[in-house]
Amino acid sequence: MIEIRLIIKNLKYFTDFKNTFYQFILIIEPLFNLVMIFALSSLKHGTFNLNYVLSVGLMSMISFNLYSNGSFFYIEKQKGILNILIATPTSLRVIFFTRAIANTIVSFIPLILTLVYSRIIFG
């Protein structure tokens, strides 16, 4: 039961749009990456297919995961929360596993947006 509450808490954190960089990574970066890869592929051989779109989506997912986990640990360390987490009775494995699950769920947003952007822009 504690795992579900932690996942929900982490989902709320990772979808917090008060952080403008989260907004950029979730919404703008997939579009930027898609246009960049399209331009590069058109320079080389002129074809742009689903493999490129999925690659851009995976790139956006990884980028979101790296930024959000890094910023989460940085903020926790700055506020002293990381030391408190180590001393809690809840296992660190549970805490970090639920955070990873929530982060992975939210990171599907850039992948889905990449597919939507590619459908709208490139047909």
C-alpha positions, 0 to 999 in steps of 0.5 A, spaced: 500 500 500 505 504 501 508 503 494 502 505 491 502 512 495 509 513 493 508 512 486 502 517 486 506 522 490 512 521 485 507 522 479 504 528 482 512 531 483 514 529 476 508 532 472 508 539 476 508 544 471 510 550 476 517 548 473 518 551 466 524 546 465 519 540 466 514 544 461 520 544 456 522 537 456 515 534 456 512 539 451 517 543 447 523 538 446 520 532 443 518 537 437 525 540 437 528 533 436 523 531 431 525 537 427 532 536 428 532 529 426 528 530 420 532 536 417 538 531 418 535 525 415 533 529 409 540 532 408 543 525 408 538 521 404 531 524 404 527 519 407 524 520 414 520 513 416 517 511 423 524 508 425 526 516 426 520 518 429 521 512 435 528 514 435 526 521 437 521 519 442 526 514 445 531 520 446 526 524 449 524 519 454 531 518 456 532 526 456 526 526 461 528 521 465 535 523 466 533 531 468 528 529 472 532 524 476 538 528 477 534 534 479 530 530 484 536 528 487 539 535 487 533 538 490 533 532 496 540 533 497 539 541 498 534 541 502 536 535 506 531 530 505 536 525 502 539 524 509 532 523 512 530 518 507 536 514 508 533 514 516 526 512 514 524 505 516 521 504 509 526 501 504 530 505 500 529 500 494 522 501 495 522 509 495 527 509 489 523 503 485 517 507 486 520 513 483 523 510 477 516 507 476 513 514 476 518 517 472 518 511 467 510 512 466 511 520 466 516 519 460 511 516 456 508 523 455 514 525 450 514 519 446 506 520 445 507 527 443 513 525 438 508 520 435 502 526 435 507 531 432 510 527 427 503 525 425 501 532 425 507 535 421 509 530 417 502 526 415 
